[in-house]
Amino acid sequence: MSGGMGARNKRHVRLIGKSPQIQSLQVEIDRVARSDAKVLITGESGVGKEIVSRSIHYGSPRAGMMFAPVNCAGLPEALLESELFGHVKGSFTGAYRDKPGKLESAHMGTVFLDEIGEMTLRMQGLFLRFLETGEIQRVGADGGARHVDVRIIGATHRNLREMISQGTFREDLYYRLNVIQINVPPLRERREDIPELVTHFLGRFVEANRSPISGVSPEAMKALVAYSWPGNVRELENLIERMVVAVQHDVIDLQDLPSEVRAQDNVAFRPRRERRRTISDDLYARLTEQRESFWTTVYPMYMDREITRQHVREVVRRGLEEARGNYKIVARLFNMETREYKRFLNFLRKHDCQLPFKEYR
């Protein structure tokens, strides 16, 4: 899935692929776009939930107005509240001027809440109140609530029903959001789309990098189609970009691909009895086996919204298990210099990724 820029900066997006799953998804998007109902998009990380939400917006009567994405997983609670509702000057440190939030800026348009399952219970309550009243009040404001008209599209890779049973997601908010639910299939369930996606991303990155690459060998394409893609379309896109930058010859061949992609050649269609390898598994392997640094692997992917807070927590949990609860050893496991230890802890605290170490001793 991907999008390109059209006239007057309007973003034209399209789903890439001709598989039955993608054709069915496109029909559903076209149907949903004509309504103004709230939508909840579900699916694994990296499947293209934002592309689906943009497709809904730009196929709707609101297409001429703003589409405003908000990453609920990438912001601490206080910043997320400000991002959604805005703030007044002086309401907190760094609030040097009044600033409208996305809900106000996107009046008559669409607000897309990515990873809505990462909202704290307090934020869920504030957002539920907005859904019930349509009114927003900027952080630090005394009265003066404003009424806005926006379409809400939420997305999550989490099982919200399970979260409701655990008491971490509000049932009333779930039913408010889940008027129409769209599930985006993982890439491994629509492998026939992989060659078209490879061609699309290759064309984009070859042009952007003025690369000499003209294509992918049949052996390499076979391996790409066979790979399980735990990170879905986003992982494929990132891989093709890396190949375009790294490969210096005309055709991407089998030996140019990462070992985990080559290793799955010819085995992807066997019955899978083992636990499916996750994004967190791959990240942890890159840190501990390939000796990549946390700051060059996990950190940029999290800040660029390629992975969620849950992925970071899982990587940290694995490190704590191995280090028996010692964060200093975790920092060394993750290939950080001694002086970066405090920065690591500060990052974990700020983004609510620090786990209690005593449980692992």
C-alpha positions as CSV (number, residue, x, y, z in Angstrom):
1,M,0.0,0.0,0.0
2,S,1.2,3.5,-0.7
3,G,0.3,7.0,-1.5
4,G,1.6,9.8,-3.8
5,M,1.1,13.5,-4.1
6,G,-1.4,15.0,-6.5
7,A,-2.5,18.5,-7.5
8,R,-2.7,21.1,-4.8
9,N,-1.0,18.8,-2.3
10,K,-4.0,16.6,-2.1
11,R,-2.7,13.1,-1.1
12,H,-4.0,10.5,-3.5
13,V,-3.7,7.0,-1.9
14,R,-4.3,3.6,-3.4
15,L,-4.0,0.1,-2.2
16,I,-1.4,-1.8,-4.1
17,G,-2.2,-5.4,-5.1
18,K,-4.8,-7.4,-7.0
19,S,-5.3,-10.2,-4.4
20,P,-8.9,-11.1,-3.5
21,Q,-8.2,-9.6,0.0
22,I,-7.1,-6.3,-1.4
23,Q,-10.0,-6.1,-3.9
24,S,-12.5,-6.9,-1.0
25,L,-10.8,-4.2,1.2
26,Q,-11.1,-1.6,-1.6
27,V,-14.8,-2.3,-2.0
28,E,-15.3,-1.9,1.7
29,I,-13.3,1.4,1.8
30,D,-15.4,2.8,-1.1
31,R,-18.6,1.8,0.8
32,V,-17.5,3.2,4.1
33,A,-16.2,6.5,2.6
34,R,-19.7,7.5,1.5
35,S,-20.9,7.5,5.1
36,D,-19.8,9.7,8.0
37,A,-19.7,6.9,10.6
38,K,-16.8,6.4,12.9
39,V,-14.4,3.6,11.8
40,L,-12.1,1.3,13.7
41,I,-9.3,-0.2,11.6
42,T,-7.6,-3.3,13.0
43,G,-4.6,-5.3,11.9
44,E,-1.0,-6.0,12.7
45,S,1.6,-3.3,12.8
46,G,2.8,-2.3,9.4
47,V,-0.1,-3.5,7.3
48,G,-1.1,-0.1,6.1
49,K,-3.8,1.1,8.5
50,E,-3.1,4.8,7.9
51,I,-3.2,4.2,4.1
52,V,-6.7,2.7,4.6
53,S,-7.8,5.7,6.7
54,R,-6.5,8.2,4.1
55,S,-8.3,6.3,1.4
56,I,-11.5,6.6,3.4
57,H,-11.0,10.3,3.9
58,Y,-10.1,11.1,0.3
59,G,-13.1,9.1,-0.9
60,S,-15.5,10.9,1.3
61,P,-17.4,14.3,1.1
62,R,-14.7,15.6,3.6
63,A,-11.9,15.1,1.1
64,G,-11.3,18.8,0.6
65,M,-10.7,19.4,4.3
66,M,-7.8,18.4,6.5
67,F,-6.7,14.9,7.3
68,A,-5.0,15.0,10.6
69,P,-3.1,11.8,11.9
70,V,-2.2,11.5,15.6
71,N,0.1,8.8,16.9
72,C,-1.3,7.8,20.3
73,A,1.7,5.5,21.0
74,G,4.4,8.1,20.3
75,L,3.4,10.8,22.8
76,P,3.2,10.9,26.6
77,E,-0.2,11.6,28.0
78,A,0.2,15.3,28.6
79,L,1.6,15.9,25.1
80,L,-1.2,13.7,23.5
81,E,-3.8,15.8,25.3
82,S,-2.3,19.0,23.9
83,E,-2.0,17.5,20.5
84,L,-5.7,16.6,20.4
85,F,-7.3,19.4,22.3
86,G,-4.7,22.3,22.0
87,H,-3.4,24.5,24.8
88,V,-3.3,28.1,25.9
89,K,-0.2,30.1,26.4
90,G,1.5,29.4,29.8
91,S,-0.5,26.3,30.5
92,F,2.7,24.3,30.9
93,T,6.5,24.7,30.4
94,G,7.1,25.4,26.7
95,A,3.6,26.7,26.0
96,Y,4.8,30.0,24.6
97,R,1.6,30.7,22.6
98,D,-1.9,29.5,22.1
99,K,-2.1,26.5,19.9
100,P,-5.1,24.7,18.4
101,G,-5.2,20.9,18.6
102,K,-5.8,18.5,15.8
103,L,-9.5,18.1,16.6
104,E,-10.0,21.9,16.2
105,S,-7.6,22.3,13.1
106,A,-9.4,19.5,11.3
107,H,-12.9,21.0,11.7
108,M,-15.1,19.5,8.9
109,G,-12.2,17.0,8.1
110,T,-11.0,13.8,9.5
111,V,-8.8,12.9,12.5
112,F,-7.0,9.6,12.4
113,L,-6.0,8.2,15.8
114,D,-3.3,5.6,15.2
115,E,-2.7,3.0,17.9
116,I,-5.7,4.2,20.0
117,G,-5.2,1.2,22.3
118,E,-2.1,3.0,23.7
119,M,-4.2,5.8,25.3
120,T,-4.2,6.0,29.0
121,L,-7.5,5.5,30.8
122,R,-7.6,9.2,31.7
123,M,-7.1,10.1,28.0
124,Q,-9.8,7.6,27.0
125,G,-12.2,9.4,29.4
126,L,-11.4,12.8,27.9
127,F,-11.8,11.6,24.4
128,L,-15.0,9.8,25.2
129,R,-16.4,13.0,26.5
130,F,-15.5,14.7,23.2
131,L,-17.2,12.0,21.2
132,E,-20.4,12.5,23.3
133,T,-20.5,16.3,23.1
134,G,-18.4,17.3,20.1
135,E,-16.9,20.0,22.4
136,I,-13.2,20.6,23.0
137,Q,-11.5,22.7,25.6
138,R,-7.8,23.6,25.3
139,V,-5.4,22.6,28.0
140,G,-5.2,25.4,30.6
141,A,-8.3,27.2,29.3
142,D,-11.0,28.5,31.7
143,G,-14.3,27.7,30.0
144,G,-15.0,28.7,26.4
145,A,-15.5,25.2,25.0
146,R,-15.7,25.0,21.2
147,H,-17.8,22.7,19.1
148,V,-16.1,21.0,16.2
149,D,-17.3,18.6,13.5
150,V,-14.7,16.0,12.6
151,R,-14.9,12.4,11.4
152,I,-13.0,10.0,13.7
153,I,-11.1,7.0,12.4
154,G,-9.2,4.9,15.0
155,A,-6.7,2.1,14.4
156,T,-5.0,-0.5,16.6
157,H,-2.9,-3.6,16.4
158,R,-4.1,-4.6,19.9
159,N,-7.1,-6.8,20.8
160,L,-9.3,-4.1,22.4
161,R,-11.9,-6.7,23.6
162,E,-9.1,-8.4,25.6
163,M,-8.0,-5.0,26.9
164,I,-11.5,-4.3,28.1
165,S,-11.6,-7.6,30.0
166,Q,-8.2,-6.6,31.6
167,G,-9.6,-3.2,32.5
168,T,-7.1,-1.2,30.3
169,F,-9.6,0.0,27.7
170,R,-13.0,1.5,28.3
171,E,-15.9,-0.6,27.0
172,D,-18.1,2.5,26.3
173,L,-15.3,4.1,24.2
174,Y,-14.9,0.9,22.3
175,Y,-18.6,0.9,21.3
176,R,-18.5,4.6,20.4
177,L,-15.5,4.0,18.0
178,N,-16.4,0.6,16.6
179,V,-19.4,1.7,14.5
180,I,-17.7,0.2,11.4
181,Q,-14.7,-2.2,11.7
182,I,-12.3,-2.8,8.9
183,N,-9.6,-5.5,9.3
184,V,-6.5,-5.1,7.1
185,P,-5.0,-8.5,6.3
186,P,-1.3,-9.2,7.0
187,L,1.1,-9.4,4.0
188,R,1.7,-13.2,4.5
189,E,-2.0,-13.8,3.7
190,R,-1.8,-12.0,0.4
191,R,1.6,-13.1,-1.0
192,E,0.5,-12.6,-4.6
193,D,0.7,-8.8,-4.0
194,I,4.4,-8.9,-3.0
195,P,5.9,-8.6,-6.5
196,E,3.7,-5.6,-7.3
197,L,4.7,-4.0,-3.9
198,V,8.4,-4.7,-4.6
199,T,8.1,-3.1,-8.0
200,H,6.3,-0.1,-6.6
201,F,8.8,0.6,-3.8
202,L,11.8,-0.1,-6.0
203,G,10.6,2.5,-8.5
204,R,10.1,5.1,-5.8
205,F,13.4,4.6,-4.1
206,V,15.5,4.1,-7.3
207,E,14.2,7.5,-8.5
208,A,14.8,9.2,-5.1
209,N,18.3,7.9,-4.8
210,R,19.3,8.0,-8.5
211,S,20.2,4.3,-8.1
212,P,21.4,2.1,-11.0
213,I,19.2,-0.8,-9.9
214,S,16.8,-1.9,-12.6
215,G,15.1,-4.8,-10.9
216,V,15.1,-7.9,-8.8
217,S,16.3,-11.4,-9.8
218,P,13.8,-14.3,-10.0
219,E,15.6,-16.0,-7.1
220,A,15.4,-12.9,-4.9
221,M,11.8,-12.4,-5.7
222,K,11.0,-16.0,-4.9
223,A,12.6,-15.5,-1.4
224,L,10.8,-12.2,-0.9
225,V,7.4,-13.9,-1.7
226,A,8.3,-16.8,0.7
227,Y,9.3,-14.7,3.6
228,S,6.7,-14.3,6.4
229,W,7.0,-10.5,6.8
230,P,6.3,-10.1,10.5
231,G,6.6,-6.3,10.0
232,N,4.2,-6.5,7.0
233,V,4.2,-3.9,4.2
234,R,6.3,-1.4,6.3
235,E,9.1,-4.0,6.7
236,L,9.0,-4.7,3.0
237,E,9.2,-1.0,2.2
238,N,12.1,-0.5,4.6
239,L,14.0,-3.5,3.2
240,I,13.7,-2.3,-0.4
241,E,14.9,1.2,0.6
242,R,18.0,-0.4,2.3
243,M,18.7,-2.5,-0.7
244,V,18.5,0.5,-3.1
245,V,21.0,2.3,-0.9
246,A,23.4,-0.6,-0.3
247,V,23.4,-2.6,-3.6
248,Q,25.8,-1.2,-6.2
249,H,24.9,-3.4,-9.1
250,D,22.0,-3.4,-11.6
251,V,19.9,-6.3,-10.2
252,I,19.1,-7.1,-6.5
253,D,20.1,-10.8,-6.2
254,L,19.4,-13.5,-3.6
255,Q,22.8,-12.9,-1.8
256,D,21.9,-9.2,-1.4
257,L,18.9,-10.0,0.8
258,P,19.2,-10.3,4.6
259,S,19.9,-13.8,6.0
260,E,16.5,-14.1,7.6
261,V,14.8,-13.5,4.2
262,R,17.1,-15.9,2.4
263,A,16.6,-18.6,5.1
264,Q,12.9,-18.8,4.5
265,D,13.1,-19.5,0.8
266,N,11.0,-22.5,-0.1
267,V,9.8,-23.1,3.5
268,A,7.1,-20.5,3.9
269,F,4.2,-22.7,2.7
270,R,4.9,-25.6,5.1
271,P,2.6,-25.9,8.1
272,R,3.8,-23.5,10.8
273,R,3.8,-25.2,14.2
274,E,6.2,-23.0,15.9
275,R,5.3,-19.6,17.4
276,R,5.3,-16.9,14.7
277,R,8.3,-14.7,14.9
278,T,7.4,-11.2,16.0
279,I,8.7,-7.7,15.3
280,S,10.1,-7.7,18.8
281,D,11.9,-11.0,18.2
282,D,13.6,-9.5,15.1
283,L,14.6,-6.3,17.0
284,Y,16.0,-8.2,19.9
285,A,18.0,-10.4,17.5
286,R,19.4,-7.3,15.7
287,L,20.6,-5.9,19.1
288,T,22.0,-9.1,20.6
289,E,23.1,-11.1,17.6
290,Q,23.9,-8.5,15.0
291,R,25.3,-6.1,17.6
292,E,23.3,-3.1,16.4
293,S,22.8,-0.2,18.9
294,F,19.5,0.5,20.5
295,W,19.9,4.1,19.3
296,T,20.3,3.1,15.6
297,T,17.7,0.3,15.6
298,V,14.9,0.6,18.1
299,Y,14.9,4.3,18.9
300,P,14.5,5.7,15.3
301,M,11.9,3.1,14.4
302,Y,9.8,4.1,17.5
303,M,10.2,7.8,16.9
304,D,9.2,7.3,13.2
305,R,6.1,5.3,14.3
306,E,7.3,2.2,12.7
307,I,7.0,0.3,16.0
308,T,4.8,1.0,19.0
309,R,5.4,1.4,22.7
310,Q,4.4,-2.3,23.2
311,H,7.3,-3.4,20.9
312,V,9.8,-1.3,22.9
313,R,8.5,-2.8,26.2
314,E,8.8,-6.3,24.8
315,V,12.4,-5.7,23.8
316,V,13.2,-4.2,27.2
317,R,11.5,-7.1,28.9
318,R,13.6,-9.6,27.0
319,G,16.7,-7.7,28.0
320,L,15.7,-7.6,31.6
321,E,15.2,-11.3,31.6
322,E,18.6,-11.9,30.3
323,A,20.2,-9.3,32.6
324,R,18.3,-10.6,35.6
325,G,16.8,-7.2,36.2
326,N,19.9,-5.1,35.9
327,Y,19.3,-2.1,33.6
328,K,23.0,-1.3,33.3
329,I,23.6,-4.8,31.8
330,V,20.6,-4.3,29.5
331,A,22.3,-1.1,28.2
332,R,25.4,-3.1,27.5
333,L,23.4,-5.8,25.8
334,F,21.9,-3.2,23.6
335,N,25.3,-2.0,22.6
336,M,25.3,1.4,24.3
337,E,28.2,3.3,25.7
338,T,28.4,3.8,29.5
339,R,27.7,7.5,29.2
340,E,24.4,6.7,27.4
341,Y,22.9,4.8,30.3
342,K,21.0,7.8,31.8
343,R,19.8,8.8,28.4
344,F,18.4,5.2,28.0
345,L,16.5,5.4,31.3
346,N,15.2,8.9,30.6
347,F,13.9,7.7,27.3
348,L,12.1,4.7,28.9
349,R,10.5,6.8,31.6
350,K,9.4,9.5,29.2
351,H,7.7,7.1,26.9
352,D,6.3,4.8,29.6
353,C,8.5,1.9,28.6
354,Q,10.4,1.3,31.8
355,L,9.5,-2.0,33.5
356,P,9.9,-2.8,37.2
357,F,13.3,-4.6,37.4
358,K,12.6,-6.5,40.6
359,E,10.3,-8.9,38.8
360,Y,13.3,-10.3,36.8
361,R,15.7,-10.8,39.7
